[in-house]
Amino acid sequence: MGYDKPQSSTIGGRDGAGMARWAGLAPGETDSRCPTEGRNRMTRDRGRLVIRVLVVLLALSLLPIAPAGPADAQSARGQWTVLIYSAADNNLESVMMRDINRLEMIGSTDDVNLVALIDRHPQYWTGSDNWSDTRLLHIEVDNNLFTITSPVLRRLGEANTGLPATLQRFIEWGVQTYPAEHYALIISDHGGGWQGASSDESSDDQMISLAGLEQALADGLAGAGL
């Protein structure tokens, strides 16, 4: 599944309709895979833990992948594509943006593509132009540890990273746009154990439940032709 050509305008606003459109839902429709309790604010006294969970590490001989849109498609298959789902729309924003800056110290190569979906918060960290929407970035080499300079591939408006459908579409897009012999998916955000992960403060602290995570991974891989 590809995207339209790059746009300077967003694909949605902070309203529910905008987020639903990016997640593949009709306005007013809810995602049945994300239970109501997933919207509840995580219990503060359990502590907010940073997880860098390597969710999927696939070393597969791949079936042919349908080409992505011409604006994004890569002509050569790399060895690895690493998808970074950075759900930073919460009080871990500064920590996760520092992680992105550290990734830029390495950057992508001919054999390894580092691709990130980054959802930021408007208040916790004001660096790198203080943008607060959701963007897709191709991580490239930059030795500045204080400013993110990697090129923006897409501006997605205020996408809800607590929706399974948002993760699903990121997986589909990443695999189709950056075909490779092997794939890795990293989800970076708060972790709630059995409650799930990837809380989004701009969406009432909605988070992806374990069942929603399982479904998003399965649907994302299937949608990408794997």
C-alpha positions as a Markdown table, in Angstrom:
| # | Residue | x | y | z |
|---|---|---|---|---|
| 1 | Met | 0.0 | 0.0 | 0.0 |
| 2 | Gly | 1.5 | 3.3 | -1.1 |
| 3 | Tyr | 0.8 | 6.9 | -0.3 |
| 4 | Asp | -0.1 | 9.8 | -2.6 |
| 5 | Lys | 2.7 | 12.2 | -3.6 |
| 6 | Pro | 4.4 | 14.1 | -0.8 |
| 7 | Gln | 2.2 | 17.0 | 0.4 |
| 8 | Ser | 3.1 | 20.0 | 2.5 |
| 9 | Ser | -0.4 | 19.9 | 4.0 |
| 10 | Thr | -1.4 | 17.2 | 6.5 |
| 11 | Ile | -3.6 | 14.2 | 5.9 |
| 12 | Gly | -5.6 | 14.9 | 8.9 |
| 13 | Gly | -6.0 | 17.2 | 11.8 |
| 14 | Arg | -6.2 | 16.6 | 15.5 |
| 15 | Asp | -9.9 | 15.7 | 15.2 |
| 16 | Gly | -11.0 | 12.1 | 15.2 |
| 17 | Ala | -11.9 | 12.2 | 11.5 |
| 18 | Gly | -8.4 | 13.1 | 10.5 |
| 19 | Met | -6.8 | 10.3 | 12.5 |
| 20 | Ala | -9.4 | 7.8 | 11.4 |
| 21 | Arg | -8.7 | 8.6 | 7.7 |
| 22 | Trp | -5.0 | 7.8 | 8.1 |
| 23 | Ala | -5.7 | 4.6 | 10.0 |
| 24 | Gly | -8.0 | 3.5 | 7.3 |
| 25 | Leu | -11.3 | 4.0 | 9.2 |
| 26 | Ala | -14.4 | 5.9 | 8.1 |
| 27 | Pro | -15.2 | 9.1 | 10.1 |
| 28 | Gly | -17.0 | 8.1 | 13.3 |
| 29 | Glu | -15.9 | 4.4 | 13.0 |
| 30 | Thr | -13.9 | 2.9 | 15.9 |
| 31 | Asp | -11.3 | 0.2 | 15.7 |
| 32 | Ser | -12.8 | -2.9 | 17.3 |
| 33 | Arg | -9.3 | -4.3 | 18.0 |
| 34 | Cys | -8.6 | -1.6 | 20.6 |
| 35 | Pro | -10.7 | -2.2 | 23.7 |
| 36 | Thr | -12.1 | 0.7 | 25.7 |
| 37 | Glu | -9.8 | 0.1 | 28.6 |
| 38 | Gly | -6.9 | 0.8 | 26.3 |
| 39 | Arg | -7.9 | 4.5 | 26.5 |
| 40 | Asn | -7.4 | 4.7 | 30.2 |
| 41 | Arg | -4.4 | 6.5 | 31.5 |
| 42 | Met | -1.6 | 4.2 | 32.6 |
| 43 | Thr | -1.3 | 3.9 | 36.3 |
| 44 | Arg | 1.3 | 6.4 | 37.4 |
| 45 | Asp | 2.6 | 4.6 | 40.5 |
| 46 | Arg | 3.7 | 1.6 | 38.4 |
| 47 | Gly | 6.2 | 4.0 | 36.8 |
| 48 | Arg | 6.6 | 4.8 | 33.1 |
| 49 | Leu | 9.1 | 2.5 | 31.6 |
| 50 | Val | 10.8 | 3.0 | 28.3 |
| 51 | Ile | 10.7 | 0.0 | 26.0 |
| 52 | Arg | 12.7 | -0.6 | 23.0 |
| 53 | Val | 11.1 | -3.8 | 22.0 |
| 54 | Leu | 12.3 | -5.7 | 19.0 |
| 55 | Val | 8.9 | -7.0 | 18.1 |
| 56 | Val | 9.6 | -8.7 | 14.8 |
| 57 | Leu | 12.9 | -9.9 | 13.4 |
| 58 | Leu | 12.3 | -11.7 | 10.1 |
| 59 | Ala | 15.0 | -13.3 | 8.2 |
| 60 | Leu | 13.0 | -14.7 | 5.3 |
| 61 | Ser | 13.3 | -15.5 | 1.7 |
| 62 | Leu | 10.6 | -13.2 | 0.5 |
| 63 | Leu | 7.9 | -13.6 | -2.1 |
| 64 | Pro | 7.8 | -10.9 | -4.8 |
| 65 | Ile | 6.4 | -7.7 | -3.3 |
| 66 | Ala | 3.9 | -5.5 | -5.2 |
| 67 | Pro | 5.5 | -2.2 | -6.1 |
| 68 | Ala | 4.7 | 0.8 | -3.9 |
| 69 | Gly | 3.8 | 4.2 | -5.3 |
| 70 | Pro | 6.3 | 5.8 | -7.7 |
| 71 | Ala | 7.1 | 8.6 | -5.3 |
| 72 | Asp | 8.4 | 6.2 | -2.7 |
| 73 | Ala | 9.4 | 3.0 | -4.4 |
| 74 | Gln | 13.1 | 1.9 | -4.1 |
| 75 | Ser | 14.7 | 0.4 | -7.2 |
| 76 | Ala | 17.0 | -2.0 | -5.4 |
| 77 | Arg | 16.3 | -4.6 | -2.7 |
| 78 | Gly | 18.5 | -4.0 | 0.3 |
| 79 | Gln | 19.7 | -6.5 | 2.9 |
| 80 | Trp | 17.8 | -5.0 | 5.8 |
| 81 | Thr | 14.9 | -2.6 | 6.4 |
| 82 | Val | 14.5 | -1.5 | 10.0 |
| 83 | Leu | 11.1 | 0.0 | 10.8 |
| 84 | Ile | 11.1 | 2.3 | 13.9 |
| 85 | Tyr | 7.6 | 3.0 | 15.3 |
| 86 | Ser | 8.4 | 6.0 | 17.6 |
| 87 | Ala | 5.2 | 6.7 | 19.5 |
| 88 | Ala | 6.6 | 9.9 | 21.2 |
| 89 | Asp | 3.3 | 11.7 | 21.8 |
| 90 | Asn | 3.8 | 11.6 | 25.6 |
| 91 | Asn | 6.3 | 12.5 | 28.2 |
| 92 | Leu | 9.0 | 10.3 | 26.7 |
| 93 | Glu | 9.3 | 12.6 | 23.7 |
| 94 | Ser | 12.7 | 14.1 | 24.6 |
| 95 | Val | 14.2 | 10.6 | 25.2 |
| 96 | Met | 12.9 | 9.2 | 22.0 |
| 97 | Met | 14.0 | 12.2 | 19.9 |
| 98 | Arg | 17.5 | 11.7 | 21.4 |
| 99 | Asp | 17.3 | 8.1 | 20.2 |
| 100 | Ile | 16.5 | 9.3 | 16.7 |
| 101 | Asn | 19.4 | 11.7 | 16.8 |
| 102 | Arg | 21.7 | 8.8 | 17.8 |
| 103 | Leu | 20.4 | 6.7 | 14.9 |
| 104 | Glu | 21.4 | 9.6 | 12.6 |
| 105 | Met | 25.0 | 9.0 | 13.8 |
| 106 | Ile | 24.9 | 5.8 | 11.8 |
| 107 | Gly | 22.2 | 6.5 | 9.2 |
| 108 | Ser | 21.0 | 4.3 | 6.3 |
| 109 | Thr | 23.3 | 2.6 | 3.9 |
| 110 | Asp | 23.0 | 0.9 | 0.5 |
| 111 | Asp | 22.3 | -2.4 | 2.4 |
| 112 | Val | 20.3 | -1.1 | 5.4 |
| 113 | Asn | 17.4 | 1.3 | 5.4 |
| 114 | Leu | 16.4 | 2.9 | 8.7 |
| 115 | Val | 12.8 | 4.2 | 8.4 |
| 116 | Ala | 10.9 | 5.9 | 11.2 |
| 117 | Leu | 7.3 | 6.8 | 11.9 |
| 118 | Ile | 7.5 | 9.6 | 14.6 |
| 119 | Asp | 4.5 | 11.0 | 16.4 |
| 120 | Arg | 5.6 | 14.0 | 18.6 |
| 121 | His | 4.0 | 15.9 | 21.5 |
| 122 | Pro | 3.7 | 19.7 | 21.3 |
| 123 | Gln | 5.2 | 20.4 | 24.8 |
| 124 | Tyr | 7.8 | 18.0 | 26.1 |
| 125 | Trp | 10.6 | 18.7 | 23.7 |
| 126 | Thr | 10.9 | 21.8 | 21.6 |
| 127 | Gly | 13.9 | 21.0 | 19.4 |
| 128 | Ser | 14.0 | 20.3 | 15.7 |
| 129 | Asp | 11.4 | 23.0 | 14.9 |
| 130 | Asn | 9.1 | 21.7 | 17.6 |
| 131 | Trp | 6.8 | 20.0 | 15.1 |
| 132 | Ser | 4.0 | 18.0 | 16.8 |
| 133 | Asp | 2.4 | 16.0 | 14.1 |
| 134 | Thr | 3.2 | 12.5 | 12.8 |
| 135 | Arg | 5.9 | 12.1 | 10.1 |
| 136 | Leu | 7.7 | 9.4 | 8.1 |
| 137 | Leu | 11.5 | 9.9 | 8.0 |
| 138 | His | 14.3 | 8.1 | 6.2 |
| 139 | Ile | 17.1 | 8.2 | 8.7 |
| 140 | Glu | 20.3 | 9.5 | 7.2 |
| 141 | Val | 23.8 | 10.3 | 8.5 |
| 142 | Asp | 24.1 | 13.5 | 10.6 |
| 143 | Asn | 26.6 | 14.1 | 13.4 |
| 144 | Asn | 24.5 | 16.8 | 15.2 |
| 145 | Leu | 23.1 | 15.2 | 18.3 |
| 146 | Phe | 20.7 | 18.0 | 19.0 |
| 147 | Thr | 18.8 | 18.4 | 15.7 |
| 148 | Ile | 17.0 | 15.8 | 13.6 |
| 149 | Thr | 17.9 | 16.5 | 9.9 |
| 150 | Ser | 16.8 | 13.3 | 8.2 |
| 151 | Pro | 14.4 | 14.0 | 5.2 |
| 152 | Val | 10.7 | 13.9 | 5.8 |
| 153 | Leu | 9.0 | 11.4 | 3.4 |
| 154 | Arg | 5.4 | 12.1 | 4.5 |
| 155 | Arg | 3.5 | 14.3 | 6.8 |
| 156 | Leu | 0.6 | 12.4 | 8.2 |
| 157 | Gly | -1.2 | 14.9 | 10.3 |
| 158 | Glu | -1.9 | 14.0 | 13.9 |
| 159 | Ala | -2.0 | 10.2 | 13.5 |
| 160 | Asn | -3.1 | 8.1 | 16.6 |
| 161 | Thr | -0.2 | 5.8 | 17.3 |
| 162 | Gly | -2.3 | 4.1 | 19.9 |
| 163 | Leu | -4.4 | 2.5 | 17.1 |
| 164 | Pro | -3.5 | -0.9 | 15.7 |
| 165 | Ala | -4.4 | 0.3 | 12.2 |
| 166 | Thr | -1.7 | 3.0 | 12.4 |
| 167 | Leu | 1.0 | 0.4 | 13.1 |
| 168 | Gln | -0.5 | -1.9 | 10.4 |
| 169 | Arg | -0.3 | 0.7 | 7.7 |
| 170 | Phe | 3.3 | 1.7 | 8.7 |
| 171 | Ile | 4.4 | -2.0 | 8.3 |
| 172 | Glu | 2.7 | -2.3 | 4.9 |
| 173 | Trp | 4.2 | 1.0 | 3.6 |
| 174 | Gly | 7.7 | 0.3 | 5.0 |
| 175 | Val | 7.9 | -3.2 | 3.5 |
| 176 | Gln | 6.5 | -2.2 | 0.1 |
| 177 | Thr | 8.6 | 1.0 | -0.1 |
| 178 | Tyr | 11.9 | -0.4 | 1.1 |
| 179 | Pro | 11.9 | -4.1 | 0.0 |
| 180 | Ala | 14.7 | -6.1 | 1.6 |
| 181 | Glu | 15.9 | -9.6 | 2.3 |
| 182 | His | 15.3 | -9.2 | 6.1 |
| 183 | Tyr | 13.1 | -6.9 | 8.2 |
| 184 | Ala | 13.1 | -5.7 | 11.8 |
| 185 | Leu | 10.4 | -3.7 | 13.6 |
| 186 | Ile | 11.1 | -1.7 | 16.7 |
| 187 | Ile | 8.3 | -0.2 | 18.8 |
| 188 | Ser | 9.6 | 2.6 | 21.0 |
| 189 | Asp | 7.4 | 4.0 | 23.8 |
| 190 | His | 5.9 | 3.4 | 27.2 |
| 191 | Gly | 5.2 | -0.2 | 28.0 |
| 192 | Gly | 2.3 | -1.4 | 30.1 |
| 193 | Gly | 3.0 | -5.1 | 30.3 |
| 194 | Trp | -0.2 | -7.0 | 29.7 |
| 195 | Gln | -2.0 | -3.7 | 29.1 |
| 196 | Gly | -0.1 | -3.1 | 25.9 |
| 197 | Ala | 2.1 | -0.3 | 24.6 |
| 198 | Ser | 2.3 | 2.8 | 22.5 |
| 199 | Ser | 0.3 | 5.4 | 24.5 |
| 200 | Asp | -0.8 | 8.6 | 22.7 |
| 201 | Glu | -1.5 | 11.5 | 24.9 |
| 202 | Ser | -3.2 | 13.6 | 22.1 |
| 203 | Ser | -5.7 | 10.7 | 21.8 |
| 204 | Asp | -6.7 | 10.3 | 25.4 |
| 205 | Asp | -3.7 | 8.0 | 26.2 |
| 206 | Gln | -5.1 | 5.4 | 23.9 |
| 207 | Met | -2.7 | 2.5 | 23.5 |
| 208 | Ile | -2.4 | -0.7 | 21.5 |
| 209 | Ser | -3.5 | -3.8 | 23.5 |
| 210 | Leu | -1.6 | -7.1 | 23.1 |
| 211 | Ala | -4.5 | -8.4 | 21.0 |
| 212 | Gly | -4.4 | -5.3 | 18.8 |
| 213 | Leu | -0.6 | -5.6 | 18.5 |
| 214 | Glu | -0.9 | -9.2 | 17.4 |
| 215 | Gln | -3.5 | -8.3 | 14.8 |
| 216 | Ala | -1.6 | -5.2 | 13.5 |
| 217 | Leu | 1.5 | -7.3 | 12.9 |
| 218 | Ala | -0.4 | -10.1 | 11.1 |
| 219 | Asp | -2.4 | -7.7 | 9.0 |
| 220 | Gly | 0.6 | -5.5 | 8.2 |
| 221 | Leu | 2.7 | -8.4 | 7.0 |
| 222 | Ala | -0.2 | -9.9 | 5.0 |
| 223 | Gly | -1.0 | -6.5 | 3.4 |
| 224 | Ala | 2.6 | -6.2 | 2.4 |
| 225 | Gly | 2.5 | -9.6 | 0.7 |
| 226 | Leu | 4.6 | -11.5 | 3.2 |
